[in-house]
Amino acid sequence: MAALKTVSNNKDRKIQAIFNTLQEEMQSGLKLYWDTATQILDKSSIKVLDATNDYYSMEKNFFSSIFLYSYFRAGIPASRRIFYVAVNQCLRGMVTGCDNILDNEYKMTLATDLPLKAGKFRSIVDIMVSDRVLFSLLQQEFLSGKLSSDQVMAAAFESLRTLAKSGAQEASEEQGAGGILNPDYILSDIHSLKTGILFQSPWALPDMLEDLNTRDKKITDFGTMQSSMVIKDALFDIGMGCQIFDDMVDLSLDMKMDRHNYVASLIQYGEKESETLLLEKILKDRSNIKISEDLLFQFPAACKTAALKALVLLKKGAKNLFALDHQFMVDASISMISKRIGTDIFLSDIRI
């Protein structure tokens, strides 16, 4: 028994060491982004403020941590993983900046001394700076001999192309969805582009720049390297689960703004007539819809169906992403995601 306990302790220490290393890499990549942005805006009329400890927290960077783990799972070297963390922060800055402008809100990517109420211009700065940080990172890889000039240009182009499909879907809803589509169509043709493929975008550059022909190479700490195709499928499922969670908390907002929403679709095409009639009543006057997560409580059948679908997708994706010895992260990740998005209040009685 003592020998078995020692083996277990050694295994636990190795697992802890892996996640500690990944946490350090995450912080290094985020610092690389911030320091580069600071250098770019130096001597301009806009000053980048010092990054707070919150900037590096797991809560703020949970999805970035998942992407970082996916690189580790595929056997990408540590130095390149740090590079991709910084690259992903650039993509995050561009996407968040665009979402801010479209949604008339401001979620910070980069802290500057610009007025807090200047949300639109702060978002524009975030987009422009992130784009220039990305090119600077690629240039540094070229100067160090890790990338050719052709690879730099190809990566610069691909970084935009990988966001284009999701962006095009967002653009199609800007003037309103124009009706409630079938739930299956929402998932296959709307949310797959809006979020499923978006969650695969952190792999656009690694797919182009890395030699991943080491699929059978053993990593003694937790098993074999995983193929990028399996990893991207896992990230797609996680993204789809997250989008359904988003639809749950954004039901009232999406109804008011006439946007595609999976939960609204479940209500419209569901078998619960009372919920369908209530939806039709609410939609007769969108201008009077109050933005509140509590609206979902009035549609318990659709809420349960949506939550179950999201949980199935998240569990499938997380199980395929995390190595056998790291399966404890499956439920932990789902819990973190539900708390971050705000659906935990709807999941207390739902199990899969």
N, C-alpha and C positions, 0 to 999 in steps of 0.2 A: 504493500500500500504506500509506503514512504517513497519507493522508487517511482510509482505512478504519479504521486503528488509532485515530485521533483520535475518529472517530464512535463506535467501540466503547467507548473510554474514557469519553466523555461519557455514553453510555447506562448504563454501569456505575455512574458517579457518581450519576446520577439514581435508579437502582434502590437504591443504597446509602442515598441521602438519604431515600427513601421508608421503608425499613425502620428507619432511625435515628429518623425522626419517629414511627413507630408504637411503637417502643420507649419513647420519651419519653412518649407518650400513655398507654401501659400503666402506666408508673410513676406518672404523675399520677393516673390513675383509682384505682390501688391505694392511693395516699397519701390520696386523698379518702375512701375507705372507712375507712381506719385512723384518720385524724384525726377523722372524724365519730363513729366508735365510741368513741374516747377522750373526746370531748366528752360523749357520752351517759352514760358511766359515771363521769364526773368527780363527785367528792363522794359517790360511793357507797363501799361497803366493798370493791369490786373495782377494782383498778387495771389499766389496759391498759399493758403494757410497750412500750418503744420498739421499732419494727419493725427487724429486722436486714436487712442487705443481701441475705440469702438470700430474704427475703420478696418481693423484687422480681426475682428471677432468672428467666431464661427456663425453666429446668428446672422450677421450681415453678409456672410460669404458662403452660405451653406451650399448653394448650387455650384459655385465656383469650386468648392471642395470636392463635390461629386465629379466634376469634370477633371480635376486634378487626379483623383483616384483612378479615373478611367485611363489616363495616360500611364499611370503606374501599373495598372492591370495589364496593359498592352506591352509593358517592358520598355517604354521610352525612357532614356537616361535622365537623371536628376536635373542636369543643367538645362536640358531642353524643356523639361516640365516647368521649371521656373519661368522660362521664356514664354511658354504657352499660357501660364497664369496671367502674365502681364498682357499678352495679346488678347486674352479673353476679357480682361478688364477694359481694354480699348473697345471691343465689340459691345460690351455691357454699357459703356459710356454712350456709344452711338445709339443703341436701341433704347436705353432709358431716356436719353435726351429727346428722341423722336416721340416716344410715348408721352413724355411730359407735355410736349407741344400739342399733340393730338388730343390729350385728355385734359388740357388746361390745368395742370398740376405741376409740382416740382418735387421729384425724388432725387436727392443729391448723388452725384458720382464723384465730383471734385469740389472741395471746399475752397472758395475764393472770397475776396473781400468785396465782391459785388453785393449790392443791396439784396436782402433776402426776398423782398417783394418783386424783384426783377426776374421772375421765374422763367419767362420765355427766353430772355437774353442769356441767363445762366445756362439754360438747356442748350442754346446755340453754341455757347463757349465750350460746354462739355463735349458736344459733338465734334467741333472743329479741333479741339485740343486732342481728343482721343484719336482722331484720324492721324494727326501729326505724330503722336506718340507711337502709333503703330508703325508708321514709316521709319521713324527713328530706330525702333527696335529691330526692324528688318535690316536697316543699314548697318547697325552694329554687328549683326550676325554675318553680314557680307564682309565687313572690315576685319572680322576675326577669322575669316576663311571658312566659316561654317555653311554659308550659302553663296551661290553664284549670283551674278547680276540678273540673269534670266529668272532664277528662282525668286529673287526679291520682287521683281515686277509681277510674276505670276501669282505670288502670294498676296501682293497688294490688291490685284484684281479679284482674286478668289474671295478675299475677306469681305468684299462688297457683294459679290454674287451670292454668297451663302446666306446673306440676310435678305436678298431681294424677294424670294418667294413669300416669306412671311410678311414683308413690307407690302407687297402687292395685294395680299389678302386683307391687310389692315386698310389699305386704300380703298378697296372695293366696298367697305362698310362705312366709309366716311359720310356718305349721304344717306345712310340708313340701309338696313338689310332688305326692306321691302316685303317682308313676310316671314313666317316661321317655317323653316324647313324640317324635313323628317330627321329624327334623332340620329339614325345611322348615317345619313348624308352629312349632317353637321360634323360628325367625327371623321368620316372618311375624306371629305372634300373641303372642309373649312378648318377645323381644329388641327388636322394633320399638317396643314401648311402654316397656320398661325403659330403653333407651339411645338408640335411633334418634331418637325424638321428644324425648327429654331434650336431645340435642345441638341440636335446633331451638329449644329454649326461650329462648336468648338473643335470639331474634328476635321474641318475643311482644310486647315493648314497642315496638321499632322499627316493626313492622308496624302498630301502632296509632297511633303518634305522629308518624311521619315521612311526608313527601310524597315518594314514590319514583317519581313519574311523570316521570322523567328518564332512562328506559331507553336512549334513543338519544344522549344527550349524550356527547361525546368527552372522554376524559381523555388528554391528549397523551402522558403518560409511558408508558402501557402499553395503550391501546386504549379500548374502550367500557365504560361501567358495566355491571354484570351485574344481572339482575333478582333480586329477593329470593327468588322461587320456585326459580330455578336454584341459588342459594346455599343455600337450606334443604335442597334435595335432596342437595346435595354434603355438607352437614354431617350429614345423616341417614346417608349411606353411610359417612362417617368414624366416626360413632358406632357403627354396626353392626360395622365392622371392629374397633374398639376392644373391643366387648363380646365378640367371638369370642376376641380375645387374652386378655381377662380370664378367659374360660372355660377357656382353655388353662392358665393359671397357677393357677386356682382349682379345677381338676378334683377334687383330693382333698378340699378343703374343701366344695365343693358336693355331692360324693357323701356325705360324712359328715353334712352338714346337710340332705340330701334336697332340694336346690334344682335348678331347671332348669339344664341345662348342655348346650351345643351339642356339645361333644366327647363327653360321655357318650352323647348321642343318636346320634352318628355311630358310636360303638362298638356300641351296642345294635342298631342297624338296618343296620350295615355288612356287607360281604361277608367280612371277615376273622374266621372262626369262632373262631380261637384268642383273639382279643382280646375277642370277645363272651363266651366262656366265662370268661375271666379277670375280666371286669367282674362277671359274675353271682356268681363266687366271692367277690370283694371285698365286694359289696353284701349278702352274707348276714349280715355282722356289721359294720354301720356304726360301731359304737362303737370298734372296733379299727383303724379307718382312721387312719393317721398323716398329718398335714398336711404335705405336701411337694410342691414343684413337680416333683421327680424322678419322681413316679408317671407323668407323661405319657410318659416315655421307654419305658414298658412297652407303649405303644399307638402304635407308629410310623405305622401306616396312618392311623388317625384323626387323629393329630397333623398329618400332611402334608396331609390333606384340609382340616382346619380352618385351617391356616396359609395354604394357597392361597386359600381363600375369603376370609379376612380381608384378605390382601394385595390381592386383586382389588377388594374393596370400598374399601379405603383408597386405592388408586391411582386408582380411578374418581372418588371423592369429591375427592381432592386436585387432580387434573387439572381438574376442573370448577370448583373453588374459586379456584385461582391463575390469575392473568392469564397471557397468552402469554409475556410477558417474565419472568415469575416462575416458570416451570415447573421451574426448578432446585430449587424448594422442595418438589416432589412427593416425590422420593426422600429428601430431607433430613428431611421431616416424618415419613415412614414409619419411618425409622431412629430418630428421636427418640421416636416413640410406642412402638416395640418395646422400646427401652431403658427407657423410663419404666415400662411395664407389666411388663417382665421376660421377654418372649418372644424376645428376640434369641438366646438360647441354643438355641432350637428352629429357627431360620431359616437356619442357615449353609449348608445344602445345598438350599434352596428358592428358586426363581426363577420370575418370571411374565413 
